[in-house]
Amino acid sequence: LPMAIAMVFVAARAMAAGGITQNDALLLAAQLFSLGGDVFLMLPGNYFIPGLASFLVAHLCYLGALLRLRGRSGPRLAGAAVVVAAVVGMLLWFWPRLLDQGLVIPVTVYMAVLGAMVCAALLARLPTPWTAMGAVCFAVSDGMIGTGQFVLQSHALEVPIWWVYAASQVLITAGFFFGRRTGD
């Protein structure tokens, strides 16, 4: 539901502005692939890899939109360094199970792209911090998924994962639009 609402919001805003910009198209694609990832992770059975692939493409779309807005540094650069350290730390924590499950390469690639997207959100020139907060929430929800999958080996974190994930998508989308002029 959060993805459908976000997609309607982006499409309605684009129509009101007179057309879909490249960033609108990238956001819609990110939301569509996120929705696909949601479906894969909700299906009975093991659809972890297709879900991971869907979210990987979503992060690449978000990254494409955010790189067009790059520009800030200073304290945000320190935040990006913390993100890189956190990604490396999580990867090391998950490493034994990644080896056991043969998932080293796909999860490492995914985490690198996720980390790049979060760093780009932290450094983007946006009028509010919402997109950056949403990107961090996305990383937190994915960290909880990885903890459940590779450390706890249980679904104990499913409820907080979905709440943090829903907040992440709403914040990312809101940050691209609120506080900006329609033509931006």
C-alpha positions in Angstrom: 0.0 0.0 0.0 2.7 2.6 0.8 4.3 1.9 -2.6 1.0 2.3 -4.5 0.3 5.6 -2.7 3.9 6.8 -3.4 3.5 5.9 -7.1 0.2 7.7 -7.4 1.7 10.7 -5.7 4.7 10.9 -8.1 2.5 10.3 -11.2 -0.1 13.0 -10.0 2.6 15.5 -9.3 4.2 14.9 -12.7 0.9 15.3 -14.4 0.2 18.6 -12.5 3.7 19.8 -13.5 3.0 19.2 -17.2 5.1 16.1 -17.7 7.3 13.4 -16.2 10.9 14.5 -15.6 13.8 12.1 -15.6 13.8 12.1 -11.8 10.0 11.3 -11.8 10.7 8.4 -14.1 13.5 7.1 -11.9 11.4 7.5 -8.8 8.5 5.6 -10.4 10.8 2.9 -11.6 12.3 2.6 -8.1 8.9 2.4 -6.6 7.8 -0.2 -9.1 10.8 -2.4 -8.5 10.4 -2.0 -4.7 6.8 -3.1 -5.1 8.1 -6.2 -7.0 10.6 -6.8 -4.2 7.7 -6.6 -1.6 5.7 -9.2 -3.5 8.6 -11.6 -3.8 9.4 -11.3 -0.1 5.7 -11.9 0.8 5.2 -15.0 -1.3 5.3 -18.3 0.4 8.5 -20.2 -0.4 12.0 -18.9 -0.8 12.0 -15.9 -3.1 14.9 -14.1 -1.4 17.1 -13.8 -4.5 14.3 -12.4 -6.8 13.3 -10.0 -4.0 17.0 -8.9 -3.6 17.3 -8.4 -7.4 14.1 -6.3 -7.5 15.3 -4.1 -4.6 18.8 -3.8 -6.2 17.2 -2.3 -9.3 15.1 0.0 -7.1 18.2 1.2 -5.3 20.0 1.8 -8.7 17.0 3.9 -9.8 17.0 5.9 -6.5 20.8 6.3 -6.9 20.4 7.6 -10.4 17.8 10.2 -9.2 20.0 11.2 -6.2 23.2 11.6 -8.1 21.6 14.2 -10.3 21.2 16.2 -7.0 24.6 15.8 -5.6 26.4 18.7 -4.0 26.6 18.9 -0.2 29.5 17.9 1.9 30.9 18.8 5.3 29.1 17.0 8.2 27.1 14.9 5.7 30.4 13.5 4.4 31.0 12.2 8.0 27.5 10.6 7.8 28.4 8.9 4.6 31.6 7.5 6.2 29.5 6.1 9.0 27.2 4.4 6.4 30.2 2.8 4.7 31.5 1.5 8.0 28.1 0.2 8.9 27.7 -1.6 5.6 31.2 -3.2 6.0 30.4 -4.2 9.6 27.0 -5.8 8.7 28.6 -7.6 5.8 31.3 -9.1 8.1 28.6 -10.0 10.6 26.6 -11.8 7.9 29.7 -13.4 6.2 29.6 -16.9 7.8 26.0 -17.5 6.8 26.6 -15.9 3.4 29.3 -18.4 2.7 27.1 -21.3 3.9 24.2 -20.2 1.7 26.3 -19.3 -1.3 25.1 -15.7 -1.2 28.4 -13.8 -0.8 28.4 -12.1 -4.3 24.7 -11.2 -4.5 24.4 -9.8 -1.0 27.8 -8.0 -1.2 26.7 -6.3 -4.5 23.3 -5.5 -3.0 24.8 -4.0 0.2 27.3 -1.9 -1.8 24.5 -0.4 -4.0 22.3 0.2 -0.9 25.2 1.9 0.8 25.9 4.0 -2.2 22.2 5.0 -2.4 22.2 6.0 1.3 25.4 8.0 0.9 24.0 9.8 -2.2 20.8 10.6 -0.2 22.9 12.1 2.6 24.9 14.2 0.1 22.0 15.3 -2.1 20.9 18.9 -2.5 17.3 18.6 -1.3 15.3 21.2 0.7 14.4 18.7 3.6 16.3 15.9 5.3 13.4 13.5 4.6 15.0 11.6 1.7 18.2 11.1 3.7 16.2 9.9 6.7 14.2 7.6 4.4 17.3 6.1 2.9 18.7 5.5 6.3 15.4 3.8 7.3 15.7 1.7 4.2 19.1 0.5 5.2 17.9 -0.2 8.8 15.0 -2.3 7.5 17.4 -4.2 5.2 19.8 -4.6 8.1 16.9 -6.2 10.1 16.1 -8.5 7.1 19.7 -9.6 7.0 19.9 -10.1 10.7 16.8 -12.2 10.6 18.0 -14.2 7.5 21.7 -14.6 8.3 22.0 -14.3 12.1 18.8 -15.1 13.9 17.5 -17.4 11.1 13.9 -16.4 12.1 11.1 -14.1 11.1 11.1 -12.4 14.5 11.8 -9.0 13.0 9.1 -9.0 10.4 6.8 -6.4 12.0 9.4 -3.7 12.7 10.9 -4.4 9.2 7.6 -3.5 7.5 7.0 -0.4 9.6 10.5 0.9 9.1 10.4 0.0 5.4 7.0 1.8 4.9 8.4 4.9 6.6 11.5 4.7 4.4 9.5 4.8 1.2 7.2 7.6 2.3 10.2 9.7 3.5 12.2 9.1 0.3 9.3 10.2 -1.9 8.3 13.1 0.3 11.9 14.4 0.4 12.0 14.7 -3.4 8.9 16.9 -3.6 8.1 18.8 -0.4 9.8 22.1 -0.2 10.6 22.2 -4.0 8.9 24.2 -6.7 6.8 22.2 -9.1 9.3 22.7 -12.0 12.3 21.5 -10.0 
